[in-house]
């Protein structure tokens, strides 16, 4: 009598269960990976945004201070030969204060520090020696100055901007100076105050002594802040971005930049929790977009499991009837089991392939440079590994943009990005569909040309060089590129050697004057550089 099994496993349910577990694990892994990528992207974008924002405001503040100094310098020139004209002194300080609203107060002193004119005239300093920190520094150094912040006799926290007045013979007559109050309404205060956010983001300004010159909380002005790495960096004149905990223990994403003429540092920061607040909603939308496809996939797998299990169940039913006359014919049919198991494996792979379409999209993004749409180093390595396995010969064209740092320094990184994108477009237009185009660095590119001869690769490189040379990219103007060509296996025995050879040819092109193509077969520039 046959012994009944302890439990029966239905093949259709087992396949379906295993498929559901696999799908859920894959879905969970994809969802978690997407969450981590989106989270880091939000943080990185906020850091870069705050860095750019701080730099923009620092430049605006620097421009304001330079403008204020120029106003004082112009007035000093007007007064140099009319210093004894009291009416003109009075009119000039009044004009400076009211015309531009750059200063809260303006005054003129003689060479001994006695106040000759002041605006507003309500200030009780007329015909008296001025003994404030900024006044003493202006008399002592007799040069254009922006003072460190200090408390005036009236208790105002201010900075004092001054310019010496000298006559045509170079004799020092005194100085003209303007004060900007840091705790009261001023053009500088208004410039910074309008940049406050409602989500907890704010900016502040510190001087070389780490004192707060501007802060949304007015009560903190003049307070010295220690233990903050961002302030440590910005008072050294550095610019950048950093994640940190501020003096109140709040996790912040900060961007910072310096104001060179005054030695100040400007910091724009946003709470990390505010940056990540939108992540939950974003991930819910991702889940909502993923679930329908997942449910359709599960339905398809259930149908496949049922179709696969039906013939196998018939074989199992036949195996239980071993004592019947027709058993031999039915057992022979068991040989089809191997064919069915192979089909099952194929069906499961099809199902998994459906689930991995999204993962494949992520892998494509990982292998692509986001700015240009060209392959990055991962995409480069993938192509090289495949061609090495196939023993497929190919040519390498290594190129970069001549004097690209000058473009960035002169026109800014936004224009530099436009130049890089335009070069990538020219590379695509001049390439075949199966060529692999890569961006491997800031302005460094590689072209991999499968089945191309060295001569054909040189022609491709020269054609691209000429196209770039004759293209005008506003506002950067014309640019040039240098190119190095190498071939595998003709010029190198290994993949790494052929890449190194192409780089060496590129360096040879650079050393030979740029705007040219060099290969091991020529070792000479393919063209003379443009004048």
Residue pairs with C-beta under 8 A, 6 or more apart in sequence:
10 309
11 305
11 308
11 309
11 312
11 313
12 305
12 306
12 308
12 309
13 305
15 301
15 304
15 305
15 308
15 309
15 344
16 301
16 302
16 305
19 298
19 301
19 302
19 305
19 348
19 351
20 298
20 301
22 352
22 355
23 294
23 297
23 298
23 301
23 355
26 352
26 355
26 356
26 359
27 290
27 294
27 355
30 290
30 358
30 359
30 362
31 283
31 286
31 287
31 290
33 362
34 283
34 286
34 362
35 279
35 283
38 279
38 282
38 283
39 276
39 279
42 275
42 276
42 278
42 279
43 243
43 253
43 272
43 275
43 276
46 253
46 270
46 275
47 241
47 242
47 243
47 253
47 254
47 255
48 241
48 255
49 255
50 241
50 253
50 254
50 255
50 268
50 269
50 270
51 239
51 240
51 241
51 255
51 256
51 257
52 255
53 195
53 203
53 255
53 268
54 203
54 239
54 255
54 256
54 257
54 266
54 267
54 268
55 239
55 255
55 257
57 191
57 192
57 195
57 203
57 257
57 266
57 268
58 239
58 257
58 258
58 259
58 266
59 257
60 191
61 188
61 191
61 192
61 205
61 259
61 262
61 264
61 266
62 259
62 260
62 261
62 262
64 102
64 187
64 188
64 191
65 146
65 161
65 259
65 261
65 262
66 261
67 102
68 102
68 103
68 161
68 178
68 180
69 144
69 146
69 161
69 163
69 261
71 96
71 100
71 102
71 178
72 96
72 144
72 161
72 162
72 163
72 176
72 177
72 178
73 144
73 163
75 92
75 96
75 163
75 176
76 163
76 164
76 165
76 166
76 175
76 176
78 88
78 92
79 88
79 89
79 92
79 108
79 165
79 176
80 165
80 166
80 167
80 168
80 173
81 167
81 168
82 88
83 89
83 165
83 167
83 173
83 174
86 116
86 117
89 108
89 116
89 117
90 117
90 119
92 108
92 117
92 176
93 106
93 107
93 108
93 117
93 118
93 119
93 176
94 106
94 119
96 102
96 103
96 106
96 119
96 176
96 178
97 103
97 104
97 105
97 106
97 119
97 120
97 178
98 119
100 187
101 187
102 178
102 180
102 187
103 161
103 178
103 179
103 180
103 186
104 158
104 178
104 179
104 180
104 181
104 184
104 186
105 118
105 119
105 120
105 123
105 178
105 179
106 118
106 119
106 176
106 177
106 178
106 179
107 115
107 117
107 118
107 119
107 123
107 125
107 130
107 176
107 177
107 178
108 115
108 116
108 117
108 118
108 165
108 174
108 175
108 176
108 177
109 115
109 116
109 130
109 135
109 138
109 139
109 174
109 175
109 177
110 116
110 173
110 174
111 139
111 172
111 173
111 174
112 129
112 139
113 129
113 130
113 131
113 135
113 136
113 139
113 174
114 127
114 128
114 129
114 130
115 125
115 126
115 127
115 128
115 129
115 130
116 174
117 126
118 125
118 126
132 150
132 152
132 153
132 160
133 147
133 148
133 150
133 160
134 145
134 147
134 150
134 158
134 159
134 160
134 162
134 177
134 179
135 160
135 177
137 145
137 147
137 160
138 145
138 147
138 160
138 162
138 164
138 175
138 177
139 175
142 164
142 172
142 175
143 164
144 162
144 163
144 164
145 160
145 161
145 162
146 159
146 160
146 161
146 261
146 262
147 159
147 160
147 161
147 162
148 159
148 207
148 208
148 209
148 263
149 157
149 158
149 159
149 182
149 207
149 211
149 213
149 222
150 157
150 158
150 159
150 160
151 157
151 158
151 222
152 158
152 179
156 179
156 181
156 183
156 184
157 181
157 182
157 183
157 221
157 222
158 179
158 180
158 181
158 182
159 179
159 180
159 182
159 213
159 262
160 177
160 178
160 179
161 177
161 178
161 179
161 180
162 175
162 176
162 177
162 178
163 175
163 176
163 177
164 172
164 174
164 175
165 172
165 173
165 174
165 175
165 176
166 172
166 173
167 173
180 186
180 187
180 188
181 189
182 188
182 189
182 213
182 214
182 221
183 218
183 221
188 214
189 214
192 203
192 205
192 214
193 214
193 216
195 203
195 268
196 202
196 203
196 216
197 270
199 270
199 271
199 274
199 277
200 270
200 271
200 274
201 268
201 269
201 270
201 271
201 274
202 215
202 216
202 268
202 269
203 214
203 266
203 267
203 268
203 269
204 212
204 214
204 215
204 216
204 266
204 267
205 212
205 213
205 214
205 215
205 259
205 264
205 265
205 266
205 267
206 212
206 213
206 225
206 231
206 234
206 235
206 264
206 265
206 267
207 213
207 235
207 262
207 263
207 264
207 265
208 235
208 263
208 264
209 224
210 224
210 225
210 226
210 231
210 235
211 222
211 223
211 224
211 225
212 220
212 221
212 222
212 223
212 224
212 225
213 221
213 264
214 221
215 221
225 231
225 247
227 247
228 244
228 246
228 247
229 242
229 244
230 242
230 244
230 254
230 256
230 267
230 269
231 265
231 267
233 240
233 242
233 256
234 256
234 257
234 258
234 265
234 266
234 267
235 258
235 263
235 265
237 258
237 260
237 263
238 256
238 258
239 256
239 257
239 258
240 255
240 256
241 253
241 254
241 255
241 256
242 254
242 256
243 251
243 252
243 253
243 254
243 272
244 251
244 252
244 254
245 251
245 252
246 252
246 269
250 271
251 271
251 272
251 273
252 269
252 270
252 271
252 272
253 269
253 270
253 271
253 272
253 275
254 267
254 268
254 269
255 267
255 268
255 269
256 265
256 266
256 267
256 268
257 265
257 266
258 264
258 265
258 266
259 265
259 266
290 358
293 354
294 355
297 351
297 354
297 355
300 351
300 354
301 351
304 347
304 351
308 340
308 343
308 344
308 347
311 336
311 340
312 337
312 340
315 330
315 333
315 334
315 336
315 337
318 327
318 330
318 331
318 333
318 334
319 331
319 334
321 327
321 330
366 376
366 378
367 375
367 376
367 378
367 379
367 382
368 374
368 375
368 376
368 379
369 375
369 376
369 438
369 439
371 417
371 420
371 421
371 439
372 420
372 421
372 424
372 439
373 424
374 424
374 427
374 428
374 437
374 438
374 439
374 445
375 383
375 436
375 437
375 438
375 439
376 438
376 439
376 440
377 438
377 440
379 436
379 438
380 436
380 438
380 440
380 446
380 448
383 436
383 448
384 448
384 495
386 392
387 394
387 448
387 450
388 495
392 450
392 451
393 450
393 451
393 487
393 488
393 489
393 490
394 448
394 449
394 450
394 451
394 452
394 487
394 488
395 448
395 449
395 452
395 453
395 454
395 456
395 457
395 485
395 486
395 487
395 488
396 446
396 447
396 448
396 449
396 457
396 485
396 486
396 487
396 488
396 498
396 499
396 501
396 502
397 446
397 447
397 449
397 457
397 460
397 461
397 464
397 483
397 484
397 485
397 502
398 444
398 445
398 446
398 483
398 484
398 485
398 486
398 499
398 502
398 503
398 505
398 506
399 444
399 445
399 446
399 447
399 461
399 464
399 481
399 482
399 483
399 484
399 506
400 441
400 443
400 444
400 445
400 481
400 482
400 506
401 407
401 419
401 420
401 423
401 443
401 479
401 480
401 481
402 479
402 480
402 481
402 482
402 510
402 514
402 515
403 479
403 514
404 416
404 419
404 442
404 443
404 479
407 415
407 416
407 419
407 476
407 479
408 415
408 416
410 476
411 475
411 476
415 475
415 476
416 443
416 476
418 473
418 476
419 473
419 476
419 479
420 439
420 442
420 443
422 471
422 473
423 445
423 468
423 479
423 481
424 437
424 439
424 445
426 464
426 467
426 468
426 471
427 437
427 445
427 447
427 464
428 437
430 460
430 463
430 464
430 467
431 437
431 447
431 449
431 460
432 449
434 450
435 447
435 448
435 449
435 450
436 447
436 448
436 450
437 445
437 446
437 447
437 448
438 445
438 446
438 447
438 448
439 445
440 446
446 499
446 502
447 460
447 461
447 464
449 456
449 457
449 460
452 460
452 487
453 487
454 485
454 486
454 487
454 490
454 491
454 519
454 521
457 485
457 487
457 519
458 485
458 517
458 519
458 521
458 522
458 526
461 483
461 485
461 517
461 526
462 517
462 526
462 527
464 481
464 483
465 480
465 481
465 483
465 515
465 516
465 517
465 526
465 527
466 527
468 479
468 480
468 481
469 478
469 480
469 515
469 530
470 478
471 478
471 479
472 478
473 479
478 530
480 514
480 515
480 529
480 530
481 515
482 506
482 509
482 510
482 514
482 515
482 516
483 505
483 506
483 509
483 516
483 517
483 518
484 501
484 502
484 503
484 504
484 505
484 506
484 507
484 508
484 509
484 517
484 518
484 519
485 502
485 505
485 517
485 518
485 519
485 520
486 492
486 498
486 499
486 501
486 502
486 505
486 519
486 520
487 498
488 495
488 498
489 498
491 498
491 501
491 519
491 520
491 521
492 498
492 500
492 501
501 520
505 518
505 519
505 520
506 518
508 518
508 523
509 516
509 517
509 518
509 525
512 518
512 524
512 525
513 525
513 528
513 529
514 529
515 527
515 529
515 530
516 525
516 526
516 527
516 528
516 529
517 525
517 526
517 527
518 524
518 525
518 526
